[in-house]
Amino acid sequence: MKATDQIIDIIKREGAVTAKQIAQRLSITTMGARQHLQSLEEEGLLRFEDVKVKVGRPNRHWSLTSKGHARFSDRHSDLTIQFIDAIEQVFGNEGLSKVSKEREQNTLTSYRPHFDMLPDLLSKVTKLTELREQDGYMAELITAEDGYHLIENHCPICKAASRCETLCQSELNVFRALVGDDVEVQRQEHIVKGARRCVYKFTAK
């Protein structure tokens, strides 16, 4: 993978970064990292913000533009939107809800066999993170003092979910069904609502 592609991937997963951080991650000089970042800015893929510090020059933090985010595919988004519009026109909101529920059930059926023998919450959230990563959500797991955070840095169905919000609710329903009634699942950040990523918190009741 080219250095510029690696940089875009790092920022997509982790948010804003400095040239020094990129240099450390890619084992290159800070000057080299800065040149890559500036090149990506010229392409319209990155933007920067200078953040003041107590001593010295401000730190320049680089993040993705809308064009940069668009580098990550939203699978068949235009065609999906057309299908959603057609379903709503022909079958109304009730038909759209049925289709969303069917997708929810299909996802649950696909995921559930992976959870049959998992003994605890950590193993379940770990497996869910793996499955979401395979499905293109750029997923990662973070352990917190009060539970676990599943972070999805990308949503491959974002445009469809923006058009049909029940898709997002159905994914939350799938997570809750997989981890069981003794676990509380909360969505704390939401791409459709303007956040950089989706974050789900799993806490034992």
Backbone as a printed PyTorch tensor [residue, N CA C, xyz], in Angstrom:
tensor([[[  0.8350,  -1.1950,   0.0000],
         [  0.0000,   0.0000,   0.0000],
         [  0.8760,   1.2540,   0.0000]],

        [[  0.5630,   2.2120,  -0.8590],
         [  1.3280,   3.4480,  -0.9230],
         [  1.2290,   4.2150,   0.3940]],

        [[  2.2460,   5.0590,   0.6470],
         [  2.2720,   5.8250,   1.8880],
         [  1.0410,   6.7140,   2.0200]],

        [[  0.6450,   7.3310,   0.9070],
         [ -0.5210,   8.2220,   0.9680],
         [ -1.7930,   7.4420,   1.2950]],

        [[ -1.9190,   6.2390,   0.7620],
         [ -3.0840,   5.4080,   1.0750],
         [ -3.0660,   4.9910,   2.5450]],

        [[ -1.8760,   4.6810,   3.0500],
         [ -1.7570,   4.3220,   4.4670],
         [ -2.1550,   5.4960,   5.3570]],

        [[ -1.7590,   6.6970,   4.9550],
         [ -2.0870,   7.8850,   5.7390],
         [ -3.5980,   8.0970,   5.7860]],

        [[ -4.2430,   7.9770,   4.6520],
         [ -5.6960,   8.1450,   4.6050],
         [ -6.3750,   7.0990,   5.4770]],

        [[ -5.8850,   5.8690,   5.4370],
         [ -6.4620,   4.7940,   6.2440],
         [ -6.2750,   5.0670,   7.7320]],

        [[ -5.1030,   5.5410,   8.1260],
         [ -4.8240,   5.8490,   9.5300],
         [ -5.7610,   6.9480,  10.0330]],

        [[ -5.9200,   8.0080,   9.2390],
         [ -6.7690,   9.1200,   9.6710],
         [ -8.2320,   8.6970,   9.7140]],

        [[ -8.6400,   7.8520,   8.7900],
         [-10.0240,   7.3670,   8.8060],
         [-10.2970,   6.5870,  10.0770]],

        [[ -9.3390,   5.7780,  10.4850],
         [ -9.5320,   4.9510,  11.6730],
         [ -9.3570,   5.7350,  12.9670]],

        [[ -8.4340,   6.6870,  12.9940],
         [ -8.0230,   7.2870,  14.2610],
         [ -8.3940,   8.7570,  14.4120]],

        [[ -8.8480,   9.3990,  13.3390],
         [ -9.1490,  10.8190,  13.4300],
         [ -7.9230,  11.6670,  13.1460]],

        [[ -7.9830,  12.9400,  13.5200],
         [ -6.9310,  13.8990,  13.1910],
         [ -5.5730,  13.4720,  13.7470]],

        [[ -4.5240,  13.7010,  12.9440],
         [ -3.1670,  13.3370,  13.3400],
         [ -2.2110,  14.4680,  12.9890]],

        [[ -1.0320,  14.4300,  13.5750],
         [  0.0290,  15.3720,  13.2450],
         [  1.0340,  14.6940,  12.3100]],

        [[  1.8950,  15.5060,  11.7070],
         [  2.9330,  14.9630,  10.8370],
         [  3.8750,  14.0600,  11.6260]],

        [[  4.1490,  14.4320,  12.8720],
         [  5.0400,  13.6300,  13.7110],
         [  4.4450,  12.2490,  13.9560]],

        [[  3.1400,  12.2000,  14.2100],
         [  2.4870,  10.9100,  14.4460],
         [  2.5370,  10.0290,  13.1990]],

        [[  2.3140,  10.6420,  12.0370],
         [  2.3910,   9.8860,  10.7840],
         [  3.8070,   9.3860,  10.5530]],

        [[  4.7880,  10.2250,  10.8280],
         [  6.1910,   9.8330,  10.6560],
         [  6.5200,   8.6100,  11.5090]],

        [[  6.0270,   8.6110,  12.7440],
         [  6.2960,   7.4850,  13.6420],
         [  5.6010,   6.2150,  13.1640]],

        [[  4.3670,   6.3570,  12.6880],
         [  3.6140,   5.1800,  12.2440],
         [  4.2030,   4.5680,  10.9860]],

        [[  4.7130,   5.4030,  10.0790],
         [  5.2120,   4.9090,   8.8010],
         [  6.7370,   4.7530,   8.7720]],

        [[  7.3790,   5.0960,   9.9010],
         [  8.8460,   5.0020,  10.0080],
         [  9.5260,   5.8310,   8.9110]],

        [[  9.0770,   7.0780,   8.7640],
         [  9.6790,   8.0160,   7.8220],
         [  9.9980,   9.2960,   8.5740]],

        [[ 10.6690,  10.2260,   7.9210],
         [ 10.9890,  11.4890,   8.5640],
         [  9.7400,  12.3630,   8.6770]],

        [[  9.7830,  13.3000,   9.6180],
         [  8.6660,  14.2340,   9.7690],
         [  8.5050,  15.0740,   8.5160]],

        [[  9.6100,  15.4310,   7.8980],
         [  9.5550,  16.2020,   6.6510],
         [  8.8650,  15.3900,   5.5610]],

        [[  9.2150,  14.1110,   5.4690],
         [  8.5680,  13.2520,   4.4790],
         [  7.0800,  13.1180,   4.7330]],

        [[  6.7010,  12.9650,   6.0100],
         [  5.2850,  12.8720,   6.3580],
         [  4.5570,  14.1580,   5.9850]],

        [[  5.1890,  15.2880,   6.2630],
         [  4.5700,  16.5860,   5.9570],
         [  4.3470,  16.7380,   4.4490]],

        [[  5.3090,  16.2670,   3.6580],
         [  5.1660,  16.3580,   2.2010],
         [  3.9830,  15.5190,   1.7110]],

        [[  3.8320,  14.3220,   2.2690],
         [  2.6900,  13.4710,   1.8990],
         [  1.3740,  14.1430,   2.2930]],

        [[  1.3350,  14.7100,   3.4810],
         [  0.1220,  15.3560,   3.9650],
         [ -0.2530,  16.5540,   3.0990]],

        [[  0.7440,  17.3400,   2.7370],
         [  0.4890,  18.5050,   1.8870],
         [  0.0320,  18.0880,   0.5020]],

        [[  0.5820,  16.9890,   0.0000],
         [  0.1670,  16.4710,  -1.3040],
         [ -1.3030,  16.0440,  -1.2660]],

        [[ -1.7000,  15.3940,  -0.1890],
         [ -3.0890,  14.9680,  -0.0400],
         [ -4.0240,  16.1680,   0.1340]],

        [[ -3.5120,  17.2090,   0.7760],
         [ -4.3160,  18.4360,   0.9010],
         [ -4.5530,  19.0540,  -0.4750]],

        [[ -3.5140,  19.0820,  -1.2950],
         [ -3.6350,  19.6500,  -2.6370],
         [ -4.6440,  18.8760,  -3.4870]],

        [[ -4.7850,  17.5820,  -3.2070],
         [ -5.7750,  16.7580,  -3.9130],
         [ -7.1760,  16.9500,  -3.3610]],

        [[ -7.2790,  17.6970,  -2.2690],
         [ -8.5850,  17.9350,  -1.6680],
         [ -9.0350,  16.8360,  -0.7280]],

        [[ -8.1200,  15.9400,  -0.3520],
         [ -8.4780,  14.8020,   0.4780],
         [ -8.2870,  15.0800,   1.9670]],

        [[ -7.4250,  16.0330,   2.3000],
         [ -7.1540,  16.3790,   3.6920],
         [ -7.3260,  17.8760,   3.9170]],

        [[ -7.5950,  18.2210,   5.1540],
         [ -7.5790,  19.6150,   5.5910],
         [ -6.8290,  19.6580,   6.9210]],

        [[ -6.4200,  20.8360,   7.3280],
         [ -5.6760,  20.9170,   8.5840],
         [ -6.2410,  22.0170,   9.4800]],

        [[ -5.9300,  21.8590,  10.7630],
         [ -6.2860,  22.8660,  11.7640],
         [ -5.0890,  23.0580,  12.6730]],

        [[ -4.6910,  24.3040,  12.8740],
         [ -3.5750,  24.5980,  13.7570],
         [ -4.0880,  24.7700,  15.1900]],

        [[ -3.6000,  23.9170,  16.0850],
         [ -4.0570,  23.9040,  17.4720],
         [ -2.9820,  24.5340,  18.3500]],

        [[ -3.3670,  25.5620,  19.0880],
         [ -2.4140,  26.2670,  19.9350],
         [ -1.9520,  25.3780,  21.0870]],

        [[ -0.6800,  25.5270,  21.4290],
         [ -0.1050,  24.8340,  22.5870],
         [  0.4990,  25.8840,  23.5150]],

        [[  0.8000,  25.4720,  24.7440],
         [  1.2830,  26.4360,  25.7310],
         [  2.6110,  27.0620,  25.3210]],

        [[  3.4920,  26.2530,  24.7490],
         [  4.8300,  26.7390,  24.3950],
         [  5.1300,  26.3490,  22.9450]],

        [[  5.6690,  27.2970,  22.1780],
         [  6.0980,  26.9940,  20.8210],
         [  5.0110,  27.2060,  19.7840]],

        [[  5.2890,  26.7230,  18.5860],
         [  4.3650,  26.8860,  17.4660],
         [  3.1460,  25.9930,  17.6260]],

        [[  2.0340,  26.3810,  17.0460],
         [  0.8340,  25.5250,  17.1020],
         [  1.0970,  24.1780,  16.4330]],

        [[  0.3980,  23.1670,  16.8980],
         [  0.4700,  21.8480,  16.2720],
         [ -0.5420,  21.7710,  15.1400]],

        [[ -0.1080,  21.3230,  13.9850],
         [ -1.0010,  21.2000,  12.8330],
         [ -1.6050,  19.7990,  12.8070]],

        [[ -2.9320,  19.7320,  12.9070],
         [ -3.6510,  18.4670,  12.9210],
         [ -4.3700,  18.2840,  11.5840]],

        [[ -4.1740,  17.1120,  10.9920],
         [ -4.7250,  16.8180,   9.6690],
         [ -5.9000,  15.8590,   9.7830]],

        [[ -6.9670,  16.1340,   9.0410],
         [ -8.1420,  15.2530,   9.0430],
         [ -8.7010,  15.1430,   7.6320]],

        [[ -9.5960,  14.2140,   7.4250],
         [-10.1670,  13.9690,   6.0990],
         [-11.2290,  15.0060,   5.7480]],

        [[-11.2580,  15.3900,   4.4900],
         [-12.3560,  16.1950,   3.9600],
         [-13.4820,  15.2550,   3.5290]],

        [[-14.5840,  15.8310,   3.0760],
         [-15.6770,  15.0000,   2.5580],
         [-15.1890,  14.1420,   1.3930]],

        [[-14.3210,  14.7280,   0.5620],
         [-13.7640,  13.9840,  -0.5610],
         [-12.8900,  12.8390,  -0.0580]],

        [[-12.1720,  13.0800,   1.0260],
         [-11.3390,  12.0350,   1.6020],
         [-12.1620,  10.8830,   2.1420]],

        [[-13.2540,  11.2080,   2.8430],
         [-14.1410,  10.1660,   3.3530],
         [-14.7510,   9.3650,   2.2040]],

        [[-15.0000,  10.0500,   1.0990],
         [-15.6390,   9.3950,  -0.0500],
         [-14.7310,   8.3510,  -0.6930]],

        [[-13.4280,   8.3680,  -0.3500],
         [-12.5140,   7.3540,  -0.8740],
         [-12.8790,   5.9620,  -0.3670]],

        [[-13.6100,   5.9180,   0.7480],
         [-14.0180,   4.6450,   1.3260],
         [-15.4230,   4.3420,   0.8330]],

        [[-15.5710,   3.2140,   0.1970],
         [-16.7960,   2.9200,  -0.5400],
         [-18.0140,   2.8400,   0.3570]],

        [[-19.1250,   3.3550,  -0.1430],
         [-20.4460,   3.1450,   0.4430],
         [-21.1280,   2.1880,  -0.5210]],

        [[-21.1060,   0.9070,  -0.1930],
         [-21.3870,  -0.1650,  -1.1540],
         [-22.6780,   0.0500,  -1.9350]],

        [[-22.5110,   0.1840,  -3.2550],
         [-23.6530,   0.2580,  -4.1560],
         [-24.6780,   1.2860,  -3.6880]],

        [[-24.2200,   2.4240,  -3.1740],
         [-25.1040,   3.3630,  -2.4890],
         [-26.2120,   3.9050,  -3.3820]],

        [[-25.8700,   4.3260,  -4.5980],
         [-26.8890,   4.9200,  -5.4680],
         [-27.9840,   3.9170,  -5.8120]],

        [[-27.5800,   2.6910,  -6.1450],
         [-28.5540,   1.6590,  -6.4690],
         [-29.4190,   1.3350,  -5.2520]],

        [[-28.8000,   1.2910,  -4.0750],
         [-29.5460,   0.9950,  -2.8590],
         [-30.5990,   2.0620,  -2.5880]],

        [[-30.2260,   3.3230,  -2.7600],
         [-31.1810,   4.4130,  -2.5540],
         [-32.3500,   4.2850,  -3.5190]],

        [[-32.0670,   3.9220,  -4.7530],
         [-33.1390,   3.7500,  -5.7370],
         [-34.0980,   2.6430,  -5.3050]],

        [[-33.5440,   1.5420,  -4.7780],
         [-34.4010,   0.4520,  -4.2930],
         [-35.2480,   0.9130,  -3.1090]],

        [[-34.6430,   1.6490,  -2.2010],
         [-35.3850,   2.1380,  -1.0370],
         [-36.5380,   3.0440,  -1.4790]],

        [[-36.2430,   3.9440,  -2.4140],
         [-37.2910,   4.8360,  -2.9290],
         [-38.4180,   4.0400,  -3.5850]],

        [[-38.0340,   3.0410,  -4.3760],
         [-39.0350,   2.2350,  -5.0820],
         [-39.9030,   1.4530,  -4.1010]],

        [[-39.2750,   0.8610,  -3.0860],
         [-40.0350,   0.0920,  -2.0920],
         [-41.0290,   0.9950,  -1.3710]],

        [[-40.5660,   2.1860,  -0.9980],
         [-41.4500,   3.1160,  -0.2830],
         [-42.6120,   3.5640,  -1.1660]],

        [[-42.3230,   3.8100,  -2.4430],
         [-43.3740,   4.2530,  -3.3570],
         [-44.4200,   3.1590,  -3.5860]],

        [[-43.9860,   1.9220,  -3.7130],
         [-44.8990,   0.8190,  -4.0250],
         [-45.5900,   0.2830,  -2.7780]],

        [[-44.8290,   0.1240,  -1.6760],
         [-45.3730,  -0.5560,  -0.5000],
         [-45.5470,   0.3630,   0.7140]],

        [[-45.0930,   1.6140,   0.5980],
         [-45.2480,   2.5460,   1.7050],
         [-44.2560,   2.3040,   2.8230]],

        [[-44.4320,   3.0500,   3.9150],
         [-43.5250,   2.9350,   5.0580],
         [-43.5570,   1.5520,   5.6860]],

        [[-44.7330,   0.9200,   5.6620],
         [-44.8460,  -0.4110,   6.2460],
         [-43.9930,  -1.4160,   5.4710]],

        [[-43.9920,  -1.3000,   4.1470],
         [-43.1720,  -2.1870,   3.3310],
         [-41.6990,  -1.9590,   3.5710]],

        [[-41.3190,  -0.6910,   3.7450],
         [-39.9240,  -0.3590,   4.0090],
         [-39.4820,  -0.9410,   5.3510]],

        [[-40.3670,  -0.8700,   6.3330],
         [-40.0530,  -1.4280,   7.6480],
         [-39.8800,  -2.9410,   7.5750]],

        [[-40.6970,  -3.6060,   6.7620],
         [-40.5990,  -5.0640,   6.6130],
         [-39.2740,  -5.4630,   5.9680]],

        [[-38.8560,  -4.6860,   4.9600],
         [-37.5800,  -4.9770,   4.2990],
         [-36.4260,  -4.7970,   5.2810]],

        [[-36.4700,  -3.7250,   6.0700],
         [-35.4310,  -3.4770,   7.0650],
         [-35.3980,  -4.5980,   8.1010]],

        [[-36.5680,  -5.0600,   8.5040],
         [-36.6450,  -6.1420,   9.4890],
         [-36.0940,  -7.4350,   8.9060]],

        [[-36.3530,  -7.6740,   7.6190],
         [-35.8320,  -8.8740,   6.9630],
         [-34.3100,  -8.8380,   6.9060]],

        [[-33.7460,  -7.6680,   6.6080],
         [-32.2870,  -7.5330,   6.5900],
         [-31.7180,  -7.7720,   7.9850]],

        [[-32.3930,  -7.2500,   8.9950],
         [-31.9710,  -7.4620,  10.3790],
         [-31.9240,  -8.9490,  10.7100]],

        [[-32.9590,  -9.6790,  10.3120],
         [-33.0230, -11.1060,  10.5990],
         [-31.9430, -11.8690,   9.8440]],

        [[-31.6850, -11.4760,   8.6030],
         [-30.6420, -12.1340,   7.8170],
         [-29.2640, -11.9280,   8.4350]],

        [[-29.0090, -10.7040,   8.8960],
         [-27.7280, -10.4130,   9.5480],
         [-27.5850, -11.2340,  10.8220]],

        [[-28.6470, -11.2840,  11.6020],
         [-28.6270, -12.0460,  12.8470],
         [-28.3900, -13.5310,  12.5670]],

        [[-29.0360, -14.0580,  11.5470],
         [-28.8560, -15.4680,  11.1790],
         [-27.4210, -15.7540,  10.7550]],

        [[-26.8080, -14.7840,  10.0560],
         [-25.4270, -14.9500,   9.6030],
         [-24.4400, -14.8820,  10.7690]],

        [[-24.6820, -14.0010,  11.7190],
         [-23.7510, -13.7970,  12.8210],
         [-23.8980, -14.8290,  13.9420]],

        [[-25.1340, -15.2540,  14.2140],
         [-25.4110, -16.0180,  15.4300],
         [-24.5810, -17.2870,  15.5960]],

        [[-24.3310, -18.0780,  14.5380],
         [-23.5410, -19.3100,  14.7390],
         [-22.1630, -19.0570,  15.3270]],

        [[-21.6190, -17.8590,  15.1500],
         [-20.2920, -17.5450,  15.6840],
         [-20.3220, -17.3350,  17.1990]],

        [[-21.5090, -17.2150,  17.7790],
         [-21.6300, -16.8550,  19.1930],
         [-22.0800, -18.0130,  20.0710]],

        [[-22.3620, -19.1620,  19.4740],
         [-22.9500, -20.2710,  20.2250],
         [-22.1020, -20.7250,  21.4070]],

        [[-20.7880, -20.7610,  21.2420],
         [-19.9170, -21.3180,  22.2790],
         [-19.1140, -20.2440,  23.0160]],

        [[-19.4330, -18.9950,  22.8370],
         [-18.6550, -17.9350,  23.4790],
         [-19.1040, -17.7470,  24.9200]],

        [[-18.1580, -17.7610,  25.8720],
         [-18.5350, -17.8460,  27.2870],
         [-18.8340, -16.5260,  27.9860]],

        [[-18.3020, -15.4050,  27.4770],
         [-18.4550, -14.1560,  28.2300],
         [-18.5880, -12.9630,  27.2950]],

        [[-18.8070, -11.8020,  27.9000],
         [-19.0570, -10.5850,  27.1230],
         [-17.8490, -10.1990,  26.2760]],

        [[-16.6550, -10.2920,  26.8360],
         [-15.4580,  -9.9090,  26.0790],
         [-15.3200, -10.7480,  24.8150]],

        [[-15.4920, -12.0370,  24.9090],
         [-15.3520, -12.8950,  23.7300],
         [-16.4300, -12.5770,  22.6980]],

        [[-17.6250, -12.2120,  23.1540],
         [-18.7110, -11.8830,  22.2390],
         [-18.4370, -10.5660,  21.5030]],

        [[-18.0020,  -9.5660,  22.2410],
         [-17.7370,  -8.2730,  21.6030],
         [-16.5210,  -8.3740,  20.6850]],

        [[-15.5450,  -9.1950,  21.0690],
         [-14.3760,  -9.4260,  20.2170],
         [-14.7950, -10.0630,  18.8980]],

        [[-15.6460, -11.0700,  18.9750],
         [-16.1220, -11.7350,  17.7540],
         [-16.9590, -10.7700,  16.9110]],

        [[-17.7930,  -9.9790,  17.5500],
         [-18.6100,  -9.0140,  16.8160],
         [-17.7250,  -8.0000,  16.0990]],

        [[-16.6580,  -7.5800,  16.7570],
         [-15.7150,  -6.6430,  16.1320],
         [-15.0810,  -7.2720,  14.8950]],

        [[-14.7000,  -8.5330,  14.9830],
         [-14.1070,  -9.2350,  13.8400],
         [-15.0910,  -9.3050,  12.6730]],

        [[-16.3340,  -9.6290,  12.9710],
         [-17.3440,  -9.7450,  11.9220],
         [-17.6250,  -8.3980,  11.2630]],

        [[-17.6650,  -7.3560,  12.0650],
         [-17.9200,  -6.0260,  11.5090],
         [-16.7320,  -5.5510,  10.6620]],

        [[-15.5410,  -5.8830,  11.0720],
         [-14.3540,  -5.5510,  10.2810],
         [-14.4150,  -6.2590,   8.9330]],

        [[-14.8060,  -7.5100,   8.9270],
         [-14.9280,  -8.2690,   7.6770],
         [-16.0030,  -7.6700,   6.7620]],

        [[-17.0140,  -7.0730,   7.3530],
         [-18.1050,  -6.4850,   6.5770],
         [-17.8330,  -5.0490,   6.1450]],

        [[-16.6180,  -4.5500,   6.4110],
         [-16.2170,  -3.2520,   5.8830],
         [-16.4320,  -2.0620,   6.7900]],

        [[-16.6320,  -2.3020,   8.0940],
         [-16.9220,  -1.1950,   9.0100],
         [-15.6700,  -0.6140,   9.6760]],

        [[-14.4960,  -1.1060,   9.3280],
         [-13.2410,  -0.6350,   9.9220],
         [-13.3760,  -0.6220,  11.4440]],

        [[-13.7150,  -1.7790,  11.9910],
         [-14.0850,  -1.8920,  13.3970],
         [-12.8830,  -2.1380,  14.2980]],

        [[-12.9850,  -1.6500,  15.5310],
         [-11.9770,  -1.9120,  16.5390],
         [-12.6460,  -1.9760,  17.9060]],

        [[-11.9920,  -2.6400,  18.8400],
         [-12.5270,  -2.8400,  20.1780],
         [-11.6300,  -2.1510,  21.1940]],

        [[-12.2520,  -1.3960,  22.1020],
         [-11.5200,  -0.7410,  23.1780],
         [-12.1350,  -1.1680,  24.5070]],

        [[-11.2750,  -1.5730,  25.4430],
         [-11.7310,  -1.9590,  26.7720],
         [-11.7200,  -0.7390,  27.6780]],

        [[-12.8640,  -0.4690,  28.3220],
         [-12.9860,   0.6570,  29.2540],
         [-13.2320,   0.1100,  30.6620]],

        [[-13.1680,   0.9910,  31.6490],
         [-13.3590,   0.5590,  33.0320],
         [-14.7640,   0.0060,  33.2550]],

        [[-15.7340,   0.5650,  32.5360],
         [-17.1280,   0.1840,  32.7690],
         [-17.7270,  -0.6550,  31.6450]],

        [[-16.8730,  -1.2470,  30.8040],
         [-17.3940,  -2.0790,  29.7320],
         [-16.4810,  -2.1060,  28.5230]],

        [[-17.0780,  -2.2780,  27.3520],
         [-16.3190,  -2.3720,  26.1080],
         [-16.9360,  -1.4380,  25.0650]],

        [[-16.0800,  -0.8530,  24.2420],
         [-16.5300,   0.0380,  23.1890],
         [-16.2060,  -0.5840,  21.8290]],

        [[-17.2340,  -0.8240,  21.0280],
         [-17.0590,  -1.2370,  19.6410],
         [-17.0960,   0.0280,  18.8040]],

        [[-16.0070,   0.2910,  18.0960],
         [-15.8980,   1.5010,  17.2850],
         [-15.9190,   1.1140,  15.8140]],

        [[-16.8070,   1.7410,  15.0620],
         [-16.8800,   1.5390,  13.6170],
         [-16.4690,   2.8410,  12.9450]],

        [[-15.2710,   2.8370,  12.3610],
         [-14.7250,   4.0520,  11.7730],
         [-15.2750,   4.3430,  10.3770]],

        [[-16.0040,   3.4020,   9.8400],
         [-16.5980,   3.5820,   8.5070],
         [-17.9350,   2.8600,   8.4760]],

        [[-18.8640,   3.4050,   7.7040],
         [-20.1600,   2.7510,   7.5350],
         [-20.4040,   2.5320,   6.0440]],

        [[-20.3050,   1.2840,   5.5760],
         [-20.4700,   1.0060,   4.1480],
         [-21.9120,   1.1250,   3.6550]],

        [[-22.8540,   1.3600,   4.5760],
         [-24.2460,   1.5600,   4.1550],
         [-24.7430,   2.9420,   4.5890]],

        [[-23.8140,   3.8900,   4.7300],
         [-24.1450,   5.1870,   5.3220],
         [-25.2630,   5.9180,   4.5650]],

        [[-25.1510,   5.9820,   3.2420],
         [-26.1590,   6.7110,   2.4750],
         [-27.5220,   6.0570,   2.5910]],

        [[-27.5410,   4.7340,   2.5580],
         [-28.8060,   4.0250,   2.7090],
         [-29.3850,   4.2500,   4.1000]],

        [[-28.5200,   4.2360,   5.1250],
         [-28.9830,   4.4450,   6.4960],
         [-29.4890,   5.8660,   6.6980]],

        [[-28.8830,   6.8220,   6.0010],
         [-29.3530,   8.2050,   6.0770],
         [-30.7470,   8.3390,   5.4700]],

        [[-31.0120,   7.5460,   4.4630],
         [-32.3120,   7.5700,   3.7980],
         [-33.3440,   6.7540,   4.5750]],

        [[-32.9060,   5.6950,   5.2280],
         [-33.8090,   4.7850,   5.9430],
         [-33.2270,   4.5170,   7.3320]],

        [[-33.6310,   5.3080,   8.3280],
         [-33.0190,   5.2450,   9.6450],
         [-33.2810,   3.9310,  10.3670]],

        [[-34.2930,   3.1810,   9.9350],
         [-34.5500,   1.8940,  10.5830],
         [-33.3960,   0.9240,  10.3690]],

        [[-32.5590,   1.1620,   9.3480],
         [-31.3900,   0.3020,   9.1380],
         [-30.4230,   0.4140,  10.3090]],

        [[-30.2490,   1.6150,  10.8200],
         [-29.3640,   1.8080,  11.9670],
         [-29.9580,   1.1590,  13.2160]],

        [[-31.2480,   1.3120,  13.3990],
         [-31.8930,   0.6960,  14.5540],
         [-31.8020,  -0.8200,  14.4780]],

        [[-31.9210,  -1.3640,  13.2760],
         [-31.8620,  -2.8220,  13.1260],
         [-30.4760,  -3.3490,  13.4900]],

        [[-29.4320,  -2.5890,  13.1980],
         [-28.0870,  -3.0320,  13.5590],
         [-27.9190,  -3.0280,  15.0730]],

        [[-28.4920,  -2.0220,  15.7230],
         [-28.4650,  -1.9900,  17.1850],
         [-29.2360,  -3.1840,  17.7570]],

        [[-30.3410,  -3.5200,  17.1360],
         [-31.1240,  -4.6820,  17.5690],
         [-30.3220,  -5.9760,  17.4380]],

        [[-29.5530,  -6.0960,  16.3560],
         [-28.7240,  -7.2890,  16.1500],
         [-27.6800,  -7.4140,  17.2540]],

        [[-27.0180,  -6.3210,  17.5700],
         [-25.9920,  -6.3480,  18.6180],
         [-26.5980,  -6.8020,  19.9380]],

        [[-27.7540,  -6.2430,  20.2760],
         [-28.3990,  -6.5820,  21.5470],
         [-28.8050,  -8.0490,  21.5910]],

        [[-29.2940,  -8.5520,  20.4860],
         [-29.7070,  -9.9540,  20.4410],
         [-28.5130, -10.8890,  20.6020]],

        [[-27.3680, -10.5130,  20.0250],
         [-26.1940, -11.3890,  20.0470],
         [-25.5360, -11.4590,  21.4250]],

        [[-25.5160, -10.3530,  22.1630],
         [-24.8190, -10.3560,  23.4600],
         [-25.7430, -10.7550,  24.6050]],

        [[-27.0600, -10.7260,  24.3970],
         [-27.9830, -11.2130,  25.4150],
         [-28.6150, -10.1240,  26.2550]],

        [[-29.6600, -10.5090,  26.9720],
         [-30.4510,  -9.5620,  27.7560],
         [-29.7280,  -9.0290,  28.9860]],

        [[-28.6490,  -9.6830,  29.4000],
         [-27.9240,  -9.2320,  30.5870],
         [-26.8540,  -8.1980,  30.2560]],

        [[-26.8640,  -7.7030,  29.0200],
         [-25.8980,  -6.6960,  28.5930],
         [-26.6480,  -5.4850,  28.0430]],

        [[-26.2410,  -4.3000,  28.4840],
         [-26.8150,  -3.0660,  27.9520],
         [-25.9520,  -2.5790,  26.7860]],

        [[-26.5810,  -2.2510,  25.6660],
         [-25.8650,  -1.7550,  24.4900],
         [-26.3840,  -0.3620,  24.1680]],

        [[-25.4660,   0.6080,  24.1360],
         [-25.8250,   1.9900,  23.8420],
         [-24.9920,   2.4980,  22.6700]],

        [[-25.6280,   3.2230,  21.7590],
         [-24.8780,   3.8960,  20.7020],
         [-24.5260,   5.2950,  21.2010]],

        [[-23.2260,   5.5760,  21.3190],
         [-22.7730,   6.8440,  21.8880],
         [-22.3750,   7.8680,  20.8310]],

        [[-21.9310,   7.4060,  19.6840],
         [-21.6250,   8.2880,  18.5590],
         [-22.2380,   7.6760,  17.3090]],

        [[-22.6260,   8.5400,  16.3460],
         [-23.4120,   8.0480,  15.2170],
         [-23.0300,   8.8120,  13.9490]],

        [[-22.4870,   8.1140,  12.9690],
         [-22.0560,   8.7470,  11.7250],
         [-23.2080,   9.4680,  11.0430]],

        [[-24.3780,   8.8500,  11.0180],
         [-25.5400,   9.4500,  10.3500],
         [-25.9330,  10.7780,  10.9850]],

        [[-25.6210,  10.9270,  12.2820],
         [-25.9360,  12.1740,  12.9870],
         [-24.8040,  13.2010,  12.8980]],

        [[-23.7810,  12.8890,  12.1130],
         [-22.7030,  13.8450,  11.9010],
         [-21.4000,  13.5360,  12.6060]],

        [[-21.3400,  12.4530,  13.3640],
         [-20.1060,  12.0790,  14.0470],
         [-19.1070,  11.4820,  13.0550]],

        [[-17.8430,  11.4320,  13.4630],
         [-16.7990,  10.8670,  12.6040],
         [-16.9010,   9.3610,  12.5140]],

        [[-17.5180,   8.7440,  13.5380],
         [-17.5630,   7.2900,  13.6340],
         [-18.8080,   6.8940,  14.4180]],

        [[-19.1130,   5.5950,  14.4320],
         [-20.1510,   5.0690,  15.3090],
         [-19.4590,   4.3590,  16.4820]],

        [[-19.9510,   4.6100,  17.6810],
         [-19.3890,   3.9950,  18.8760],
         [-20.5230,   3.3390,  19.6670]],

        [[-20.3390,   2.0560,  19.9800],
         [-21.3180,   1.3080,  20.7720],
         [-20.6740,   0.8800,  22.0850]],

        [[-21.3770,   1.1320,  23.1680],
         [-20.8730,   0.7530,  24.4990],
         [-21.6280,  -0.4650,  24.9990]],

        [[-20.8730,  -1.4860,  25.4260],
         [-21.4380,  -2.7290,  25.9590],
         [-21.1240,  -2.8080,  27.4470]],

        [[-22.1560,  -2.8830,  28.2780],
         [-21.9800,  -2.9250,  29.7210],
         [-22.8340,  -4.0260,  30.3220]],

        [[-22.2220,  -4.8420,  31.1630],
         [-22.9780,  -5.8900,  31.8590],
         [-23.9520,  -5.2430,  32.8250]],

        [[-25.1950,  -5.7150,  32.8220],
         [-26.2030,  -5.1500,  33.7260],
         [-26.0040,  -5.6810,  35.1510]]])
